[in-house]
Amino acid sequence: MTGKAAGAAVVAIFGPTAAGKSRVAAAVAGELGGEVISADSMQVYRGLPVLTDQPSGEVIGEVPHHLVATVSLIEEYSAARFVLEAAEVLSEVIKRGNLPLLVGGTGLYIRALLGGFSFAGRADASARQRWQELIASEGMEAAASELEGLDQQAAATIDVKNPRRLLRALEAATGPGPSVADERSRLWSPKSKYRVHSFGLDPPREELYRIIDKRVDAMFSGGVVEEVREALKGEVSRTACQAIGFKEIQCYLEGELTLDEARAAIRQKSRRYAKRQLTWMRKMPDIVRIGMAGRDYAAAATSIIEQIQAVYAV
């Protein structure tokens, strides 16, 4: 099967960290003539291949990958930028007659791209600064009260103790774009201009935790401490610093944590992130969950391939 047979079909492969998305996607792409578009907010950065578990050079050599190690550590990255860049890549893959595979664990990126988010009409810089100054000077409660007067529905549904979400809700309430409620509705809508086939890798919880622990150990034996040490010699953006493990290793390098404490903290944070990703997967529309109990990566890939081929009768 090729993209020509599929037309504007898009395959999305989602799942929690350490579930094996990259391996499964590479196998599917190799069989179906596909190209992988990474939907991972951290693998997009150069300079942190071990920390962000980027696909190996061997895998990238076998199957075309996009949006992996394409952004400098000094740059901010966002869902808005991802949608612009990924949409362009996706269009090019389809024009080449290949099958685009949108692969990653950043659920917002996947849903925003497939839902056709433009992120247009967001508040301008001056408006954003005004709300940031309100939060800084008068506190979260005052800002939450302001939101209550502007958009009661948003105030009732978002976590007003989360400064980022509170700021976004205030921006939406006063900007020309859609409200927070409208954005959420679009985010979970199955409507898309593409013919989307979504799959979610769903490993047993305890097995996933075991794999996460093993991955963290491999990071340390693979030189992640030196990788972060090197990155800290230059400027690192706010978003790049959010890579799981970056701050913990920085704390180790600055003497605030022991190596074992940093390792344990990274394991715990990775587990919590995996839980959030599984929650996203349960919400994603029309997703086919691929149970990983007793199934290796090759078997998971075969299941996805067979289901796609059945749709197109090839």
N, C-alpha and C positions, 0 to 999 in steps of 0.2 A: 504493500500500500504506500502511496506517496501523497503529498499534499495536493497534487492535481486531482486525484480521485476523491480526496476529502473536501475539496473546495476551500471554503473559509472555515474549516473545522479547526478547533483548538482543543488540545488535551491539557488538562490541568492536573498536576500531581501534588497533593498537599499532604502534610503530616507533621507530627511533632519532631523536635530535634532528635537526631540520632536514629530515626526510624528507617533510614536507608533510602531516602528519596533520590539522591544523586545516582546511586547504583541502579535502582529500578528504572529511573528515567533514561539512563544511558542505554540500558538493554532495550527498552521500548523504542527509543529513537533509532538505534542501530537496526532493528528489525523493520520498522515502518518508514524509514527514510526521513527521520525527523531532526529537528534542531532544538536544543534546549535553551530556553530563555529563563534565566535565574530570577526568581521572585524572592530574594533573600536580602533583607536590608543591610546585612553586614558583609556577605560575600562579595558585595559590589566594591568593597574597598581593597586597594593594593596595600601590601605590606603586612597583612595579618592572615596569611594563608592557613597557618596552623590553628590559630585562635578561632577563626571562623569556619574551619573545616571545609575549605574550598576543594572542589574536585581536583584530582591529581592531573598532572600534565599528560599522563598516559590516557586518562579518560577523555580529556579535552581534545587530545590528538585523534581519538577515534570518532568522536561525535562533536559537531560544532556546538559551542557554548557561547552564550551572549550575556552581557552584564555581570560578568565575573571579573573581579580585579580591574575595574575600569575607572575607578574614582580615587583621587588622592586623599590621603588621610586628613588633609587640612580642610577638605570640602564638607559642607553640610549636605545631607541627602534626605529626601522626603518622598512620601507617596506621590505627591504632585510631580516631582521630577521623574520618578519611576514610570508613571503612566505615560508621560511624554516620550521618554526614551524607549520603553518597552513597546508602545504602540507602533513606533517607527520600525523597530526591529521585527515585530510580528508581521507587519505589512510586507517587509522585504522577504521574510521567510516564505510567506504565502506566494509572493510573486515568483520565487524560485521554484515553486511547485513542491515544496517540502512541507512537512507537518510540524507546526509549532507546538512545543511542549513547554508549558508554563509550569515551572517546578520550584517549589520553595516552601518555607514555613512561615512567611510573613503574610498572614491571611488578608490584612488590609490591602496589601499590594495586589494580590490576586483579584479580590473582589472589586477594587477600584478600577483596574484595567478592564476586566470583563464587563463591568457595569457601565463603562464609558464615562467615568468621572473625568471632568476637565479641571476641577478645582478653580474654575473661574469665579469671579465675583466675591472672592474672599476679601477680608478687610485689608486696607492699605497699611503701609508701614506706620504712618502717623496714628491711625486708629488703634493698631495693635500696641503701640508704645503707650498710648493713653490708658488702655486696660491693664497693661503690665505695671504701670506706675500706680494705678489704683490698688492693685493687689499688693504691691510692695509697701505702699504708704498706709493704707487703711485696713489691709488684711483680707483674708479669704471670706470671712463672714460678710463684710461690707460689699465685696464683689458679688457674692452669692445673692445678696439682697437686691443688688442692682439687676442681676439677671432675672430674679423673680418678677420685677416690675416690667421687664422687657419681653420675656418669654416664659410664661409659667410652665408650659409643657416641658421645655428644656430643663428648667430648674428642678422639676420633679423627676426627671428621668436620668440625668447625668450624675456622676459622682462630683458634687460641688467641692469636695475636699481635695480633689485632684487638680492642681493648678493648671496643668496643660489642658485638660478637658474643660475647665471653667473658662479659661481664656478663649478656647475655640468657640464655646457656646456664646460668649459675649460678642465675639467677632461675627458669628453667624446672625445673631439677633439684631445687629446694627448695620450689617453689610448688605449689599445688593444680591448676594447669592442665596441659595436654599437654606432653610432653617435646619437645625440639628435633627429634628424629627424627619424632615424630608430626606436628609442625607442618610439617616439610618434605614429608612424605607428602601431607598435605592440600593444601599449596600447589600441588603439581603434579598433583593429581587432577583429571580432567575432570568429576567430579561437581559438579552445581550445581542449585539449585532453579529456575534460569532455563533457558530454551532458548537457549543461547549460540551465536552465530555470530561467530567470532573471525577477524580479518584482520590480517596484518602487512605493512607496507610495507617492501620489501626493495630498496633502491637499491644499485647497484654501489659498492663501497667507495671508489674514487677519485672517483667523481662525488659521493658523500656528503661526502667531505672538501672538495671544491671548494665545495659549497653551504655547508658549515659556515664556511669561511673568508669567503665572501661575506656570510654572516649576521653574523659578528663585525664585519666592516667596516661593515655597515649599522647595527649597534648603536652604534658610535662616532659615525658621522655623524648618528645619530638622537637623540643627546643622552644616552647612557647614563651618561657621566661626571657630568653634572649631576644625573641621577636618583639615582645612588648618593650623591653629595655631600649632596643634600637628605635622603635616608634617614638618613644618619649624623648628622644634627642631632638625631635622637631615638634612642630605644632600638630596637635590632634584635635579635630573638630568635636563639638558637643555630641553629634550623632555617632561619630566613630567611637567615642569613649563609651558608648552604650553597649558595645559588644560584650556579651557575657564573658566574664573573666578578666576583662581589661583592668577595671578598677581594683579588683582583688589582687591581681599580680602587681599592679602599681603600688598598692599598700604593702605588699611583701617587699618590693624593691626599696621602699622608703622606711622599712623596719617596723611598720605598724601591725603586720601579721607575720606569723611563721609560715613556712612553706606548706606545712600540713593544714594550717588554718585556712590558707588561701585555697588550697585544693578542696577542702570540705565545703567552703563557701560557694565555690564554683559549681560543685555537684548539686548543692541545695538550690541554687538559683536556676540551674539548668532544669531541674525537676519541676520547679514552679512554672517555668516558662513552658515546659511540655504540657503541663496541666492546662494552661491558658490556650495553647494551640489545639488541644483536644476539644476544648469548649468551642472554639471557632469552628472546628470541623463539624461538630454537631449542628451548628447553625447554618452552614453553607448549603445553599439550595441544590437539589438534584445531584448530590455527591454520592458516589458508589464507594462504600467503605470496604477496603481490602483487609480482612482479618489476617494478621501476621502470625497468629498462634500456630506453631508447627509448619510454618511456611517460610522458606528462605527468599532472598531477593530475586533470584531467578524465577521462582514459582510465582511471586507477586507480579513480576513483569509479564510472564506468560498469561496470567489471568487478565491483565489489562489489555494486552495485545489481542487476545481472543475476543474480548468484548468489543473492542474497536472494529476488528475485522468483521464481526457479526453484523454490526450496524451498516457497514458498507458492502457486505457480501463479497469480500475478496479473499 
